[in-house]
Amino acid sequence: MARNYKKEYSSYHSKKKQRVNRSKRNKARRTLGLKKGDGMHADHKKPLSKGGGNGKSNIRKVKAKTNLSRNRK
């Protein structure tokens, strides 16, 4: 079954909370000077979902492969 991106966006990604979260993630990337396609991620030591912020003491550059392979709980 094909993925319905239009429905997914309208029911999830366009919600105010998700737009705010996306903005926070983008701000973290800008703070670290990361660019699209550079193979790096902005990793939050204390995740945004658990009350972490975008302060320099809470974010770090990590390789995308490393960040995606971490087992988070």
Secondary structure, 3 states (H helix, E strand, C coil): CCCCHHHHHHHHHCCHHHHHHHHHHHHHHHHHCCCCCCCEEEEECCCHHHCCCCCCCCEEEEEHHHHHHCCCC
